[in-house]
Amino acid sequence: MRGMLDFLNDSLFFYYLGSNLIYLVLLVVALLSSRAHHQHLASLRLERMKLSPLTPPITLIAPAHNEEGSIIPSVRSLLRIDYPELEVVVVNDGSKDRTLEKLANEYGLEPAHMLYIPHLATAAVRGIYRSGHEPRLIVVDKEAGGSKADAVNAGLNAATSPYTCVVDADSMLESDALLRVMVKILEDPKRVVAAGGIVRVLNGCELVGGKIRRVQLPKSPLVVIQVIEYLRAFLIGREAWARGNMLTIISGAFGVFRRDVVLSVGGFRAEAIGEDFDLVARIHRKMLEEKRAYSIVFMPDPVCWTEVPPTAKSLGRQRARWHKGLLDTLWPNRDMLFRRKYGRIGWLAFPYMWIFEFFAPVLEIVGLAAIALAAILGLLSRTFFIEFLVYGYLFAAMISVGAVLQEEVTYRRYNDWRDVARLILFCFLEQIPYRQMHLIWRLQGIWQYARGDVVWRPMERVGLESAAPRG
Amino acid sequence: MAYGSDIPLLQAIGAEAAKFVFRAIIFSVAGIFGLVGFILGRRKLRRRYFDRLAGAEFYVRQNWERILSGEISADDWRAAHDDAEAITALTLDRLDASTDARECAKLLTFLRGAGLLDRMMLEARRSRGWRREVALVRLGRTRAPEAVPILVAALDDPRGATQLAAVRGLARTGLAIAAEAMLERIVTGELAIEATSLLNALMICTRDNPRLLLPYLYVAKGAVREVLARVMAETASLALGDDLLLLTHDSSAEVRASVARALAHAEFGFAFAALDRLASDPEWFVRLRAVTSLGKFREARALPALLRGICDRSRHVRQRAAEALSRMPNCGEVLREVLGTGDSYALQALVAELDRAGEFDNLVAALHLSLDSAADAAAGAESRCLLRALEAGAEKLGAMMRIPALQKGEQQLEQAHERAREAKAQPASVQELAQKTTQRAPSREHEIASTVAHSPARGA
């Protein structure tokens, strides 16, 4: 028993040290990378890109399943996007509510005479409609395919542009988001096959007519913690991984993909739980197997605002699903681990995902059990334990403050100093009890996956127009 | 997660876990204080700076004309840092916004006379780091020719950020001499910055004289050559003349695509012939650009190449060709020509684009009208054929979608057919129509009817 506890003590100590070291490296890389990106941004003339005939057309694909609460402001905001050649394909994925009816009433939908080639197999398409007064809008009405991926695949079939951007129907893109996300693609269209933007938390922001009038932090502590999580994930994690062309996730809420590349990997996997991660993993695999020069980039300035779960229950479901999705993609791609042909994805990115993302909750619970056992057996060094706890707490808080700093020196979306002060405060408060709740949710995800429970449960939403307090 | 401080691995390297963790705590505390201090301090400083600047700006705006005319002497405000900053910022903003050459000259004279230009040049030369970067961009905004040598010197700085700032500054001058300095360094590989930054800068500086690019385009290689070709595509004018024609034979597909794009810009006498050739290029994106450029002319001369385009093996080329054809003045004629290709896929692409452009219903209505007012049987038969062709095209789309498409169109067509049946006896089927038209109508109409009757089901 003593021997086993000693082994766990050593292993977990180094595991924790390793993960903290990685976070520190990611933070430093992200700070440097974002500074360079910020300088580059200053030299851009988006207006010129908008007027340039070389700017390629984009099809925005917005899958909608029972989104009657948010569909109209969402589509309105998509159509308001400033991009020279834009097509918006809304896929009504067998909604049982009035989603299609609302769209038909608002946009005067009529049956469209358009080419629909089913490159990707999807649930049956019932009809394709075009707006009578907004020729850029196409609505694909299909039977429910049971997943967002199936709906997106139908959108990909209907899309007519060389680039497609998948957005959630309950999200809002900033008007210049597409122009900004296309910057890297325009720089090197042959090499860049996909680009992702940043997803920010919409809850709490002041909305008027489907547009954000004022960015502000929500009142709910649970949502503020999610704001910090998103800042950390995007401004540190993705920024740093993308720097080394090791980006493994482009958020399902906002990502631009070359359509031919997506079709060549078979589109989104309909049964995938985390379809965004799954697609990017398959793109990496294909490109590396075919030895093609490619890159998948992250742009921190194009913003997509999305509504996050406001309650612990829905957040728990979301996080369990994310963790299931992680395993659901990592497992089929396990053959990519430590193989020369998969380069840094096989040697760095995926091992990191396995060890520090997927196994993190398992090791955390094992660690807690070991501590309890050591205490029972009288082996616990109380002073060291407390020191270690303080170190863990402070280091995690430092990384979170680093994410707030990154936001502050670059994009400064939260202008009010009270919002910044609250963000900093919550960097210290998120460790207890949120971190423990998060641990449980992720363990639930693993348990559900092991039991074969992979049913997608919709998140409770209040709709874009009512997501925030007015006035 | 660890419960004990006896970590053998750490001991092996001569470290003690407890001390290590204690140091890590100190590091984390220092990190937190540093980061939070930086955030709060930066906020405070920025706020104070902008407040002061806003105060100075209020004064400057109130007395702007007097300052500009020299009524308030530069000696009165030059020493006051905030006032000088506010005046510089305001002058540069006005220079940016102004399109009037006389006003620009007046503002530049003011900057020179007040000694502000000298000060900016000094800053751009002497300062270091981000201060120099800011000074370089600001210097470029003055558009003063004497600023160019300082900006060019900064292009040779080893720091990428300074190079980028110099490029931004040179772009703001918009001068040909700035373009030449950048081009020399790009071609020799001395200037390696993001392509979009270069593209913007070169486009601005070569807009008045795109010929500047040509010597560099001929000697450049690889990705640099592609960037220069893209700049040329955006800035092309008649000044490029026969050189564009030469470049249509270039070995790089990117260059050929850029030429195809450039030919849409100006009234080149040889544009049609060159674009016609490029529309048959082996690379799909060259054909795409050529077809897009041809579509912009909206002339019947472009029809043969566009008809080839609508039958292209690349979906994007077909779509662009269909889009161009749907915008041609005589949709009926275009439909006839597309049917003449015998390619049902082309017909579907055209129907889809007509629908997208809102022309589908108009064309159906126009064909009904001509059916009703047809002077002779041949003309009536042709209109009927075209209507049936549109119907077949749309039905084909419906079949591919596996949905009941064309509800509205079908109703209209049915009504039209009923009207026609009342007026005279109709052929029982399209095949009969084909036979009839072979006997009576010119061979062109027979071709149309055959296409409708035997529209081949081609795969995607």
Chai-1 contact restraints between the chains, C-beta under 6 A:
chainA,res_idxA,chainB,res_idxB,connection_type,confidence,min_distance_angstrom,max_distance_angstrom,comment,restraint_id
A,N9,B,A2,contact,1.0,0.0,6.0,A-B,restraint_1
A,N9,B,Y3,contact,1.0,0.0,6.0,A-B,restraint_2
A,N9,B,G4,contact,1.0,0.0,6.0,A-B,restraint_3
A,D10,B,I7,contact,1.0,0.0,6.0,A-B,restraint_4
A,L12,B,M1,contact,1.0,0.0,6.0,A-B,restraint_5
A,L12,B,A2,contact,1.0,0.0,6.0,A-B,restraint_6
A,F13,B,A2,contact,1.0,0.0,6.0,A-B,restraint_7
A,F13,B,I7,contact,1.0,0.0,6.0,A-B,restraint_8
A,Y16,B,M1,contact,1.0,0.0,6.0,A-B,restraint_9
A,Q39,B,A161,contact,1.0,0.0,6.0,A-B,restraint_10
A,Q39,B,L164,contact,1.0,0.0,6.0,A-B,restraint_11
A,H40,B,E194,contact,1.0,0.0,6.0,A-B,restraint_12
A,S43,B,R168,contact,1.0,0.0,6.0,A-B,restraint_13
A,S43,B,S197,contact,1.0,0.0,6.0,A-B,restraint_14
A,R45,B,N200,contact,1.0,0.0,6.0,A-B,restraint_15
A,P111,B,A405,contact,1.0,0.0,6.0,A-B,restraint_16
A,P111,B,Q407,contact,1.0,0.0,6.0,A-B,restraint_17
A,A112,B,D355,contact,1.0,0.0,6.0,A-B,restraint_18
A,H113,B,V351,contact,1.0,0.0,6.0,A-B,restraint_19
A,H113,B,D355,contact,1.0,0.0,6.0,A-B,restraint_20
A,H113,B,F360,contact,1.0,0.0,6.0,A-B,restraint_21
A,H113,B,A394,contact,1.0,0.0,6.0,A-B,restraint_22
A,H113,B,L397,contact,1.0,0.0,6.0,A-B,restraint_23
A,M114,B,A352,contact,1.0,0.0,6.0,A-B,restraint_24
A,L115,B,Q348,contact,1.0,0.0,6.0,A-B,restraint_25
A,L115,B,A352,contact,1.0,0.0,6.0,A-B,restraint_26
A,Y116,B,M400,contact,1.0,0.0,6.0,A-B,restraint_27
A,Y116,B,M401,contact,1.0,0.0,6.0,A-B,restraint_28
A,I117,B,A460,contact,1.0,0.0,6.0,A-B,restraint_29
A,V125,B,M401,contact,1.0,0.0,6.0,A-B,restraint_30
A,V125,B,I403,contact,1.0,0.0,6.0,A-B,restraint_31
A,G127,B,I403,contact,1.0,0.0,6.0,A-B,restraint_32
A,I128,B,M401,contact,1.0,0.0,6.0,A-B,restraint_33
A,T160,B,Q319,contact,1.0,0.0,6.0,A-B,restraint_34
A,V183,B,T196,contact,1.0,0.0,6.0,A-B,restraint_35
A,E187,B,A195,contact,1.0,0.0,6.0,A-B,restraint_36
A,E187,B,T196,contact,1.0,0.0,6.0,A-B,restraint_37
A,G367,B,M1,contact,1.0,0.0,6.0,A-B,restraint_38
A,I371,B,Y3,contact,1.0,0.0,6.0,A-B,restraint_39
A,A374,B,Y3,contact,1.0,0.0,6.0,A-B,restraint_40
A,L380,B,Y3,contact,1.0,0.0,6.0,A-B,restraint_41
A,S381,B,G4,contact,1.0,0.0,6.0,A-B,restraint_42
A,S381,B,S5,contact,1.0,0.0,6.0,A-B,restraint_43
A,F384,B,S5,contact,1.0,0.0,6.0,A-B,restraint_44
A,F384,B,A18,contact,1.0,0.0,6.0,A-B,restraint_45
A,F385,B,Y3,contact,1.0,0.0,6.0,A-B,restraint_46
A,E387,B,V21,contact,1.0,0.0,6.0,A-B,restraint_47
A,F388,B,A2,contact,1.0,0.0,6.0,A-B,restraint_48
A,F388,B,V21,contact,1.0,0.0,6.0,A-B,restraint_49
A,V390,B,I25,contact,1.0,0.0,6.0,A-B,restraint_50
A,Y391,B,V21,contact,1.0,0.0,6.0,A-B,restraint_51
A,Y391,B,A24,contact,1.0,0.0,6.0,A-B,restraint_52
A,Y391,B,I25,contact,1.0,0.0,6.0,A-B,restraint_53
A,L394,B,S28,contact,1.0,0.0,6.0,A-B,restraint_54
A,F395,B,S28,contact,1.0,0.0,6.0,A-B,restraint_55
A,M398,B,S28,contact,1.0,0.0,6.0,A-B,restraint_56
A,M398,B,G31,contact,1.0,0.0,6.0,A-B,restraint_57
A,M398,B,I32,contact,1.0,0.0,6.0,A-B,restraint_58
A,V401,B,I32,contact,1.0,0.0,6.0,A-B,restraint_59
A,V401,B,L35,contact,1.0,0.0,6.0,A-B,restraint_60
A,V401,B,V36,contact,1.0,0.0,6.0,A-B,restraint_61
A,G402,B,L35,contact,1.0,0.0,6.0,A-B,restraint_62
A,L405,B,L35,contact,1.0,0.0,6.0,A-B,restraint_63
A,L405,B,I39,contact,1.0,0.0,6.0,A-B,restraint_64
A,E408,B,I39,contact,1.0,0.0,6.0,A-B,restraint_65
A,I424,B,V36,contact,1.0,0.0,6.0,A-B,restraint_66
